[in-house]
Amino acid sequence: MSTNIETMQIGQVIREIREAHKATLEEIAFAAGTNASNLSRIERGKQGYSTETLEGIASALGVTVSELHLRTEAATRTAAKARNSASGKKHPLIGTTIAVSKYSALTPENRELVDEFMALLLRRQRAVKSYLFVGDQTRGSRSLPSW
């Protein structure tokens, strides 16, 4: 059995992954060998879980138990940083955690597309930065390249 705080946090991670997969409580609970009401209570941090139950949930979500714990730890650190932030603005890692969760829900083919798109964006960003730096050096009036 896990601690109450860990139960609440891992439950939130389970819910995020389940929702990213657009799966219902019933679908994941059935695949995990439990029932929807138990899974709902685990997601809300109202109920603990056994090792076997967590393994079943992780398997049903297509992740490992280790990945659930890693995401929980990352979310905990992110939440702590956000609470400690004096600016009151949303911490940028919160968006990163959500993005990672959504990325992991993609099929391998779609992950490849995302990777290719990110590489394209980074190449374009480097090209624009390089162009702007050269433009500053020559003080010429040049137009930005079109892609």
C-alpha positions in Angstrom: 0.0 0.0 0.0 1.3 3.5 -0.8 1.2 6.7 1.2 -1.9 8.9 0.9 0.0 11.7 -0.9 1.6 9.4 -3.4 -1.8 7.8 -4.0 -3.4 11.1 -4.8 -0.5 12.1 -7.2 -0.2 8.8 -9.0 -4.0 8.8 -9.4 -3.8 12.1 -11.2 -1.1 10.8 -13.5 -3.3 7.7 -14.2 -6.2 9.9 -15.1 -4.1 12.2 -17.4 -2.9 9.2 -19.3 -6.3 7.6 -19.5 -7.8 10.8 -20.8 -5.0 11.3 -23.3 -5.9 7.8 -24.6 -9.5 8.9 -24.6 -10.4 5.7 -22.7 -13.2 5.4 -20.2 -12.9 4.3 -16.6 -14.7 1.1 -17.5 -12.3 0.2 -20.4 -9.2 0.6 -18.4 -10.6 -1.0 -15.3 -11.8 -4.0 -17.2 -8.3 -4.4 -18.9 -6.6 -3.9 -15.5 -8.8 -6.6 -13.8 -10.6 -4.2 -11.4 -13.8 -2.3 -11.6 -14.5 1.3 -12.6 -15.5 2.5 -9.1 -12.1 1.3 -7.7 -10.2 2.9 -10.5 -12.2 6.2 -10.0 -11.3 6.2 -6.3 -7.6 5.5 -7.1 -7.6 8.4 -9.6 -9.1 10.7 -7.1 -6.7 9.6 -4.4 -9.5 8.2 -2.2 -8.3 4.6 -2.3 -4.9 2.9 -2.1 -3.9 0.2 -4.5 -1.9 -3.0 -4.4 1.2 -3.7 -6.5 -0.8 -6.1 -8.6 -3.6 -3.5 -9.2 -1.1 -0.8 -10.2 0.7 -3.2 -12.6 -2.7 -4.0 -14.2 -3.6 -0.3 -14.6 -0.2 0.5 -16.0 -0.4 -2.4 -18.5 -3.9 -1.3 -19.5 -2.6 2.2 -20.1 0.3 0.9 -22.1 3.0 2.2 -19.7 5.2 0.6 -17.1 4.8 1.1 -13.3 8.2 2.8 -13.4 6.9 5.3 -15.9 3.9 6.0 -13.7 6.2 6.7 -10.7 8.5 8.8 -12.9 5.6 11.0 -14.1 4.3 11.3 -10.5 7.7 12.4 -9.3 8.0 14.9 -12.2 4.5 16.3 -11.5 5.4 16.6 -7.8 8.5 18.6 -8.5 6.7 20.7 -11.0 3.9 21.5 -8.5 6.4 22.3 -5.8 8.3 24.7 -8.1 5.0 26.3 -9.2 4.0 26.8 -5.5 7.4 28.3 -4.7 7.3 30.6 -7.7 6.9 34.2 -6.5 5.5 35.5 -9.8 2.3 33.6 -9.6 2.5 32.6 -13.2 2.0 29.1 -14.4 5.3 27.2 -14.3 6.4 26.1 -17.8 7.1 22.5 -16.7 3.4 22.0 -16.1 2.7 22.3 -19.8 5.7 20.0 -20.5 4.2 17.3 -18.2 0.9 17.5 -20.1 2.7 17.4 -23.5 4.7 14.3 -22.4 1.5 12.6 -21.3 -0.2 13.3 -24.7 2.9 12.3 -26.6 3.1 9.0 -24.9 -0.6 8.3 -25.9 0.3 8.6 -29.6 0.9 5.7 -31.8 4.5 5.1 -32.9 3.7 6.4 -36.4 2.3 9.6 -35.0 5.2 10.0 -32.6 7.5 9.8 -35.6 5.4 12.6 -37.3 5.7 14.8 -34.1 9.5 14.2 -34.0 9.9 15.2 -37.7 7.8 18.3 -37.2 9.8 19.3 -34.1 13.0 18.8 -36.1 11.6 21.0 -38.9 10.6 23.8 -36.4 14.1 23.7 -34.8 15.8 23.9 -38.2 13.6 26.9 -39.1 14.2 28.6 -35.7 18.0 28.2 -36.1 17.8 29.6 -39.7 15.8 32.6 -38.6 18.2 33.3 -35.7 21.2 32.9 -38.0 19.5 35.2 -40.6 18.7 37.9 -38.0 22.3 37.7 -36.6 23.8 38.2 -40.1 21.2 41.0 -40.8 22.3 42.8 -37.6 26.0 42.5 -38.7 25.5 43.9 -42.2 22.6 46.3 -41.3 21.0 45.3 -44.6 17.3 45.3 -45.2 16.6 41.7 -46.2 13.4 39.8 -46.1 12.9 36.7 -44.0 13.2 33.4 -45.9 9.9 31.7 -46.7 9.4 28.0 -46.1 
